[in-house]
Amino acid sequence: MPEGDSVWKLARRLDRQLAGHTVVRSDFRVPALATRDVSGREVLGHDTHGKHLLTRLSGLAGSPPATLHSHLRMDGSWSTLAPGKRLPGKVVPHVRLVLGLDDGRTVHGVRLHDLALVPTGREDDLVGHLGPDPLREDWDAAEAVRRLREQPTTPLVSALLDQTSMAGLGNLWANELAFLTGVSPWTPVGEIDVERLVERAATMLRHSATVPGAYQVTTGSPVKGDDHWVTGRQRQGCRRCRGPVSVQAEVAGDAANRRTWWCPACQPGPGPEGRLRRGAGDGRPRRPTRSSTGRR
């Protein structure tokens, strides 16, 4: 699943492959950037903020350094091909970016989303709304705690998925963190120890990103099928108590309500009726009231 740790690892791979090389040809295949050209710019490196990838490019005469912003969402990818190699034909229609490098290699951005090219000094225009990210040097745990506490009635999983509170956590981490906290995914975030939650989330995300063999392993066991506590385990059962794992379908087009797994035995509290809901007719979030959570 492309989450903050996924994008961080991608940035490190792209650094190894691209940093120090000069772009000799560029082809943007999205309308907003169709006339832009980054030829002649050197790839300085990559940074991330949450699930957002920032490719930094050198300046040119009369033009400041630039940042290429992209988002993988669920299906995006980057591919670097040796001279003479080509992408499979079925992939070509989904290419959104082509960069030719000074050593003959070609970089393809496939199914990339939210592509933008801005002066590096204006990166905040694209990512300034995001919350603190545990994988960045400017990580601010206290600020993440403060932002999460600002929405005390929001269900835990929805709060963790809100990238403006804490950036980088996706659906896998939201589900697994709810399990490890020992509460229902729809427990209001104000009812749990937010400081402990943030500390655990940051530790797990860093471990996943930086420790070999630990990528998105939440149980300590990298064996497939044994690497998560509840996520994807509706057939195998809860890894802790072996009881049934329940799953709630996502709400289409609603980032606050993704597919959710939980163990009712290990995670007491509100059921899906406690979801963050949309206000009728205005498209804005409506926080569940205490009486609507079904909390036992």
N, C-alpha and C positions, 0 to 999 in steps of 0.2 A: 504494500500500500504506500503510495507516495505521501509521506508525511515529512515533518521537519528534518528528521534524521536521514530520510531518503535523499532529500535535496542537498543536505550538507555533504553526504558521501558523494553525490554526483558532482558537487562543486570541487571536491578534492580530486576526483578523477579527471575532470576537465582541466584543472590546474596542471596536472601532470602531462596531459596531452597537448594543451594549447598555449599555456603561459609562455611568453617570450617569442611566440611566432607572430608574423605579420599577416594580416588579411590582404590577399591580392585580388579577390573577387567576392562580391556579396550579392545575394539575390533574396530579397524579402518578398514572400508570397502571401502577404496580407495587405488589404487595400490601404490601411493607414500608413504603411511603411514602404509602399511599392516604389516610391521614387527616391528612397534614401539609399545611401552608399557608404559603407564603412571601409572601403578599400584604402590601403595605406596605413591603417591603424594597427598598432601592436596590441595583442591580448595581454593585459597586465595581470589578470587573475580573476577569481570569482569569489563572491561573497553571498551569503544567504541571510534572509530574515524570515523566519518561519518557513513557509512553503514556497517562498519567492526566491528565484535565482537572479543574481545580479552579475552580469558579465561586464567587466570594466575594460575599456579600450583607451589607448593613448590619444592625446590630442594631435591635431594636424595644424599646419600653418594657418593661423587665423581662426582656428576652431578648437574649443576646449576639449579635455578628455570627456568621453561619453560612456554611458552605462546602458547596456541592453538588458531589459527586464523581461523575464518569462516566468510562466507558471505551468507546472506539469498537470495539475488537476489529477484525474484518474488515468489518463491515457497518454500523456506526453512523454517524449524521450529525446535524447541526443545521441547521435551516432557519428563516429569519426572513422572514415574509410581511407585505406592506403591508396596510393596512385593506381589508377586503372580499375579499381573496384567500384561496383555499383550497388545501389539499394535494390531489393526485390521489387519487381514491377508493381505489386499490389500495395506497396508502401508509398510509392512516388506521389500519388494524388494527395497524400496527407502531409507532405513536406511543407513547412511554413517558412523555413529559413535555410539558405545554403551559403556557406562560407568556404572559399578556397584559400588554402594556406600557402605560405612561401616555400614549403617543402613538398608540395604536390598533393598533400592530403586534402580531403574534403569533409567538412562538417555539415551534418544535416540536423535540423531541428524538426522533429516529427510530432504533429498534433500539439504543438505548443500553443498555449493560451495566453491572453493578455500581453502580447508582445508590445513593447514600447521602447523607444530610444530617446534618452534625455541626456543633457549635460550631467556629468557625475555630481556636480554640486547641487543638483535638483532631485536626487534620489528620493528625498523625503516626500516629494509629490506623489510617489508611487507606493512607498512602504511606511510613510510616517504615521499612518493610522494604526499600525500594528502594535501589539503589546510586546513586553519584554520576551526575549528568546534565550533559553538556557544555553544554546550553542553559539551565542555571540559573546564577544569580549565585554560588551556593555550590558550584560545580563544584570537585571535588577530584581532580585527576588521580592524585596519589600514592595516594589511597585506592582508586581504581579499579584501579590496578596491584596494590596489595596484595591486594585481593579476588580478582582473577583468578589471582594466583600461589598462592592458597590451594588451588586445585584443579588442580594441574599435569598430572594424567593425563586431564582432561576434554578431549574433542575441541574444536578451535577454534570451530566453528560453535555447538556447544552452550553453550560458555562465553560467547560473545557474545550469545546469546539469553537468557541468565540475567539477568533484570532486577535481581536482588539484587546482582550484581557491578558492572554498569554499565548504567544505565537509558537507554532510548530507542532502542537498536539493534534492528531487526527483521530479518526474513529476507533482505530485499534487501541490507541493509548487511552482514550476516554472510557472505553468499555473495561479495559484491564485495570485502570486506576480506580474505577468505581468498585470493582471486585476486591482489590487490595485494600481499599478503604473500609470494606465490610458493610456497605450500604447499597440500597437500591440505586440504579442509575438516575432515578427521578427524585432523589432526596434533594430538597432545597440546599444549595451550596452554603447558605448561612448557618446550617445546622451541623456542619462538620468542621474539623480542625483544618482551616485553610492553609495555615503556615506549614503544617505537616504535609498536606496535599501537594503544595508547590515544591517543597523540598524533595519529596518522592518523585514527582513528575520530572523535575530537572535532573535528578540523579539517573533515572531510567533512560531518559532521552539521550543524555551524554554517553551513558554506557552502551546503548544501542549503536550510536554513531561512531564511537571511537575504539571499541574493543573488538578485535577479530573474533568472528563466530557468534557475536552477541546481537547481531542486527535483528531488531524487533522480537527478541526472545524475552518474554516476561516472567517465565517460570524458573529460569536457570538451566533448563534442558533444551538444547538446540534440535532435538529429534523432532522431525515433522509430525504434527499431531499431538505433540506433548509440550509444545513451546508456548502455548497460551493457556490461561486459566479457564476462560469461558468463551472467548471470541472464536466463532466457527465451530464450536463443540456441541451443537444441538443434537448431534447423533451420538457422540462419545460420552457426553455428560460432564459435569463439573469435575475438574481435575482434583479438587480438594476433597469433596464429600461424595463424589461419584453419583450424586443425584441428578435429576434432569436439568438441562439448561434450556431456558426459554429464549425465544427470539421475537423481536418486534420489528415489523417491516418499516422501512424508511418512509418519510413523507416526501413525495416527489417534489423536487425543486426547493426543498427546505433544508438549509445547511444546519439548522439547529436540531433537526430530528432525523438523524441517520439510522441505519439499521442497528439495532441494539441487542446484545446478548447479556443475560444475567442468570445467576443461580438464585432462585427464590429462597432456598434454604440458607445460603450463606450471606445473602444480601437482603435483609428485611427492609421494608419501607414501602413507599408509594409504588403503584404499578404504572403502566403507560398512560393511565388517565391523568397523571401528573405532568405530562409533557408541556413544554413551552408551546403556547398556541398563538395563532395569528388572529388579530382582532378582526372581527367581521367587517368587511367592506373597505378597510383602510390598508391592509397588507402589512400592518405593523405588529410587532410582537405583543402578546398579552400574557402577563405573568399569571400562572395559576394561583388561585387563592388557596388559603390553608384548607378550606372545606372541600376543595376540588381535588386535593392530592390523594385522597384515599389512604392517608398515613395511618398506620395502626399504632 
